[in-house]
Amino acid sequence: MATGIELVVFAVVGLFGTNAIPHFVRGVTGKRHMTPFGSESSAVLNVLWGSANAAVAGSLAWVYRDAVEASTLVVAFVAGVVMAVGLASYWTEENPQLPWE
């Protein structure tokens, strides 16, 4: 059975893994996209930011690989879906802005 910390770690894996996708995709297609560094971050910065998110998710999953079981995978999946729904909702706003801008 997974411990509480393992469930939290895999929730973070799901969040970072899901967040990596839009940044990487926008970047490799040459589009500007928001990052924590600004609302009009370059495509290259988005590839780097997406890759960093994927590296965090992959590193955590690797370090906690012995905890991979049904419950941790479900937590990662649910956290990823929650993140995806949040991103979809956010990007449907007419003029989305980062909270600090």
C-alpha positions in Angstrom: 0.0 0.0 0.0 1.3 3.4 -0.9 2.2 5.9 1.8 0.7 9.4 2.0 4.0 10.9 0.8 4.0 8.6 -2.3 0.5 9.6 -3.2 1.5 13.3 -2.9 4.6 12.7 -5.0 2.6 11.0 -7.8 0.0 13.8 -7.7 2.9 16.1 -8.4 4.1 13.8 -11.2 0.7 14.1 -12.8 0.6 17.9 -12.5 4.1 18.4 -13.8 3.7 15.8 -16.6 0.4 17.4 -17.8 1.8 20.9 -17.6 4.8 19.9 -19.7 2.6 19.1 -22.7 1.2 22.5 -23.8 4.5 24.3 -23.3 6.5 21.7 -25.3 3.9 21.5 -28.1 3.6 25.2 -28.4 7.3 25.6 -28.4 8.1 22.9 -31.0 5.4 24.4 -33.3 7.1 27.8 -33.0 4.4 29.6 -31.1 4.8 32.0 -28.2 3.0 30.9 -25.0 2.8 32.0 -21.3 5.4 30.7 -18.9 6.2 32.0 -15.4 8.8 34.2 -17.1 6.2 36.2 -19.0 3.0 36.1 -21.1 4.8 36.2 -24.4 7.6 33.7 -23.8 9.5 32.6 -26.9 9.0 29.2 -28.5 12.5 28.1 -27.3 11.7 29.1 -23.7 8.5 27.1 -23.9 10.4 24.0 -25.1 12.8 24.4 -22.2 10.0 25.0 -19.7 8.1 22.1 -21.0 11.2 19.9 -20.9 11.9 21.0 -17.3 8.4 20.1 -16.3 8.8 16.7 -17.9 12.2 16.2 -16.2 10.6 16.9 -12.8 7.8 14.5 -13.4 10.1 11.8 -14.8 12.7 12.3 -12.0 10.1 12.0 -9.3 8.6 8.9 -10.9 12.0 7.4 -11.2 13.0 8.1 -7.6 9.7 6.7 -6.4 9.5 3.8 -8.9 9.1 1.2 -6.2 5.8 2.9 -5.3 4.3 2.5 -8.7 1.1 0.6 -8.1 -2.6 1.1 -9.0 -3.3 3.7 -6.3 -0.3 5.9 -7.2 -1.0 5.7 -10.9 -4.7 6.6 -10.3 -3.6 9.6 -8.2 -1.2 10.8 -11.0 -3.9 10.3 -13.6 -6.5 12.2 -11.6 -4.1 15.1 -10.8 -3.2 15.3 -14.5 -6.9 15.4 -15.5 -7.6 18.1 -12.9 -4.7 20.1 -14.3 -5.8 19.6 -17.9 -9.4 20.7 -17.1 -8.0 23.7 -15.2 -5.8 24.6 -18.2 -8.6 24.2 -20.6 -10.9 26.4 -18.5 -8.1 29.0 -18.1 -7.3 29.2 -21.9 -11.0 29.7 -22.8 -10.9 33.1 -21.1 -10.9 35.9 -23.6 -7.6 37.5 -22.4 -5.8 35.1 -20.0 -3.1 36.6 -17.9 -0.7 35.3 -15.3 -1.7 36.3 -11.8 1.4 38.5 -11.3 1.0 40.4 -14.6 
